[in-house]
Structures are given as C-alpha cells and as structure tokens.
Amino acid sequence: MTKAELIARAAEKAGVSKKQADRCLKAFIEVITDALQKGEKIALPGFGIFQVKERSERKGRNPRTGEIITIPARKVVAFKPAKQLRELIK
C-alpha cells in the first residue's frame, strides 16, 4: 500500500477529506519521529509498541573479500506488534 492509498482509505473510513487525512498522517508521523528521537517508547494498545533499541558492536564479514570487520554499535527503531494484531494476521 502506498502513502496515497493509505490516505485515501483513512479519509474514507473517517469521513474526512483526503487533504485532512494527509495532514493527520503527517502529524502522526512527526509526533512518533520526535518521540523516538527523544528515546521515548510509543505504545498503541491493540496495535503495538515502537521503541528505540541499542544494537551492540559486533563482528561481521565483508561478503566480497571475506575480511572480518567490526560493525559499530547503533540505535535502531523496533516495532513489537500487540497480541491482538498478531492474532488478526494469523
């Protein structure tokens, strides 16, 4: 599903214009992005949890040369689906 399709479906479900749905989606993404940048966890009951996790430094291998390299530690965004969402997808 593309962003345009998501906006169209959300507008139809909520009974608002596509322009209003687009503004809401942009605001939603901005709020989540800001919270994740601050290291906050976003819990949406029935949907899931967005959070930032630390990935530790690890060893890897360059597939082209076979040389062992060190992959630096970094932060990654993780999503853990809620039990209800997992059951709906089964």
Backbone torsions as a table, in degrees:
resi	resn	phi	psi	omega
1	MET	NA	133.2	178.5
2	THR	-88.2	168.7	178.7
3	LYS	-60.4	-41.1	-179.7
4	ALA	-63.1	-40.1	178.5
5	GLU	-67.8	-39.1	177.7
6	LEU	-62.4	-44.7	179.3
7	ILE	-62.9	-43.7	-179.8
8	ALA	-61.9	-44.6	-179.8
9	ARG	-67.1	-41.1	179.3
10	ALA	-64.7	-41.4	178.9
11	ALA	-62.3	-42.1	-179.6
12	GLU	-66.0	-45.1	-179.3
13	LYS	-64.5	-40.7	-176.3
14	ALA	-85.5	-12.4	-178.9
15	GLY	70.9	34.7	178.0
16	VAL	-122.5	173.6	179.3
17	SER	-75.2	161.0	177.8
18	LYS	-63.2	-34.5	179.7
19	LYS	-64.1	-42.4	178.0
20	GLN	-66.3	-41.6	179.1
21	ALA	-63.7	-38.9	178.2
22	ASP	-62.8	-44.6	178.5
23	ARG	-62.2	-41.3	179.2
24	CYS	-64.8	-43.1	179.5
25	LEU	-63.6	-44.2	178.6
26	LYS	-61.4	-41.6	179.1
27	ALA	-65.7	-41.8	178.8
28	PHE	-59.9	-47.5	179.7
29	ILE	-63.5	-41.1	-179.7
30	GLU	-64.4	-43.0	-179.9
31	VAL	-64.3	-44.4	179.3
32	ILE	-64.6	-44.3	179.6
33	THR	-60.7	-45.7	179.3
34	ASP	-61.3	-43.5	-179.6
35	ALA	-64.4	-42.1	179.8
36	LEU	-66.9	-36.5	177.2
37	GLN	-62.4	-31.8	179.3
38	LYS	-84.0	-3.0	179.4
39	GLY	84.6	12.4	-179.8
40	GLU	-80.1	157.2	177.2
41	LYS	-102.8	135.9	179.6
42	ILE	-110.8	115.2	-179.8
43	ALA	-108.7	121.5	176.9
44	LEU	-114.6	98.9	-176.3
45	PRO	-53.8	133.7	-179.4
46	GLY	85.3	-11.1	-179.5
47	PHE	-116.6	-59.4	179.0
48	GLY	159.9	-171.0	-177.1
49	ILE	-126.4	129.0	171.7
50	PHE	-100.9	134.0	176.7
51	GLN	-156.0	160.8	177.5
52	VAL	-95.9	131.2	178.4
53	LYS	-121.6	150.6	177.2
54	GLU	-90.1	128.9	172.4
55	ARG	-102.0	124.2	-177.2
56	SER	-75.9	164.0	177.6
57	GLU	-64.3	142.2	-179.1
58	ARG	-147.8	166.1	178.0
59	LYS	-92.4	143.8	176.7
60	GLY	-139.9	178.8	-179.0
61	ARG	-130.8	131.5	175.4
62	ASN	-70.6	117.0	-175.4
63	PRO	-65.8	-25.2	-178.9
64	ARG	-77.1	-44.0	-175.1
65	THR	-104.8	-18.6	-176.7
66	GLY	81.6	0.2	-179.0
67	GLU	-68.7	138.5	177.1
68	ILE	-81.1	130.7	-179.0
69	ILE	-126.3	162.5	175.5
70	THR	-102.2	123.0	177.2
71	ILE	-93.3	120.4	-174.7
72	PRO	-67.9	157.6	175.5
73	ALA	-65.5	149.7	177.6
74	ARG	-160.8	168.5	177.6
75	LYS	-98.3	141.6	178.3
76	VAL	-133.7	152.6	176.2
77	VAL	-88.4	131.3	179.6
78	ALA	-121.4	147.2	175.9
79	PHE	-125.8	126.8	176.9
80	LYS	-114.6	112.2	-178.9
81	PRO	-67.8	147.2	177.2
82	ALA	-71.6	158.1	-179.5
83	LYS	-57.3	-41.1	-179.8
84	GLN	-60.9	-42.4	-179.9
85	LEU	-66.9	-43.1	178.7
86	ARG	-60.0	-41.5	-179.5
87	GLU	-67.8	-35.7	178.9
88	LEU	-66.9	-31.5	-176.3
89	ILE	-80.8	-24.5	-178.0
90	LYS	-51.2	NA	NA
